Amino acid sequence: MGQGTGLGLALSYGLVRDMGGKIVAANGRHGAVFSVYLPLVEAKSVPMAPLSAAAPA
């Protein structure tokens, strides 16, 4: 535990920012707490291929 590359938060920040959201950091009782906020958007109907045709065998 506690071992990693240190890239997780940077990657998360970039993805969330690109989606128009934000990450808020706070000090929690047992360590850091990161909250992710993303904008709510309406779903668009997009036709999709059947699963059997989308994945090669």
Secondary structure, DSSP 4 states (H G I P E B T S, - for coil): ---S-S-HHHHHHHHHHHTT-EEEEEEETTEEEEEEE-------------HHHHS--
